[in-house]
Amino acid sequence: MSGIPPAAGEPVSEPQAGSASQPDLDADELRDEIAQLHEAVRAQRAIGMAVGLVSARYGCSTEQAWRTILRVSQNSNTKVRTVARTLVAVHDGTATAEDHAVLRTLESQLPASGWSPGPSA
């Protein structure tokens, strides 16, 4: 294909399977992409819940809560989704020992009043 559009009235040929202009994704690549999209949705859900929790816990706006989570993430060199999942898990009582260990590293980055240990403590 020369990259020149066909003249009016000329037939348009379809790209051949496997050609450079048509991506040829196999089933494994599609499954991987779907799994990544599901993970992104779960992470966004946890981030949204964490923003709400931080906002309620510290009596601040959601924008301030988001900035707090970002600051904690940057200062502790921890991914935002990890910060969010940890805060949510500790809050709802589903935190593992690993979550509590992550929380201990984050506590110095949280506002002075700290984070409540959740219902199981």
C-alpha positions in Angstrom: 0.0 0.0 0.0 1.5 3.3 -1.0 -0.3 5.5 1.5 -2.0 7.5 -1.2 -5.7 7.5 -0.8 -7.7 5.9 -3.7 -9.3 8.2 -6.2 -13.1 8.6 -6.1 -14.8 5.5 -7.4 -11.8 3.2 -7.1 -12.3 0.1 -4.9 -10.6 0.2 -1.5 -8.6 -3.0 -0.8 -8.7 -4.4 2.7 -5.4 -4.9 4.6 -4.2 -8.5 4.6 -4.3 -10.4 7.8 -0.9 -10.0 9.6 0.0 -7.0 7.7 1.7 -4.1 9.5 -1.4 -1.9 9.3 -3.6 -4.4 11.1 -2.5 -5.5 14.6 -2.6 -9.2 15.0 -3.3 -9.8 18.7 -3.5 -13.4 19.8 -5.8 -14.7 22.6 -3.0 -14.6 25.3 -2.4 -10.9 24.6 -6.1 -10.1 24.7 -6.4 -12.0 28.0 -3.5 -10.1 29.4 -5.0 -6.8 28.3 -8.3 -7.7 29.9 -6.6 -8.6 33.2 -4.7 -5.3 33.2 -8.0 -3.4 32.6 -9.7 -5.3 35.5 -6.7 -4.5 37.8 -7.0 -0.8 36.8 -10.7 -0.7 37.7 -10.0 -2.3 41.1 -7.2 0.1 41.7 -9.4 3.1 40.8 -12.1 1.8 43.1 -9.7 1.5 46.0 -8.3 5.0 45.3 -11.7 6.5 45.3 -12.6 4.8 48.6 -9.3 5.9 50.2 -9.9 9.5 49.1 -13.3 9.3 50.9 -11.8 7.7 54.0 -9.0 10.3 54.2 -11.5 13.1 53.7 -13.8 11.8 56.4 -11.0 10.9 58.8 -9.2 14.3 58.6 -12.2 16.5 57.9 -10.8 17.8 54.6 -12.1 18.2 51.0 -11.7 15.3 48.6 -9.1 17.4 46.7 -7.1 17.8 49.9 -7.5 14.1 50.6 -6.2 13.2 47.1 -3.2 15.5 47.6 -2.5 13.9 50.9 -2.6 10.4 49.4 -0.3 11.6 46.5 2.1 13.2 49.1 2.2 10.0 51.2 2.8 7.9 48.0 5.7 10.1 46.9 7.3 10.6 50.2 7.2 6.9 51.1 8.1 5.7 47.5 4.9 3.6 47.5 2.5 3.4 44.6 -0.8 5.3 45.1 -2.8 2.1 44.6 -0.8 0.4 47.4 -1.4 3.4 49.7 -5.1 3.3 48.9 -5.5 -0.5 49.2 -3.7 -0.4 52.6 -5.8 2.4 54.0 -9.0 0.7 52.8 -8.0 -2.8 54.1 -7.0 -1.4 57.5 -10.2 0.6 57.8 -12.5 -2.3 56.9 -10.7 -4.9 59.0 -9.4 -7.1 56.1 -5.8 -6.0 56.5 -3.1 -8.7 56.4 0.1 -8.6 58.3 1.7 -7.2 55.2 -0.9 -4.4 55.0 -0.1 -3.5 58.6 3.6 -3.4 57.8 2.9 -1.0 54.9 0.8 1.1 57.2 3.6 1.4 59.7 5.8 2.8 56.9 3.1 5.2 55.8 2.1 6.5 59.3 5.0 9.0 59.5 3.7 10.5 56.2 0.1 10.8 57.4 -1.2 13.9 59.2 -0.3 14.2 62.8 -3.5 12.7 64.2 -2.5 9.4 62.5 -4.6 6.6 61.1 -7.1 4.6 63.1 -6.3 0.9 63.4 -9.7 -0.1 62.1 -12.5 -2.2 63.6 -10.3 -5.2 64.4 -7.9 -3.4 66.8 
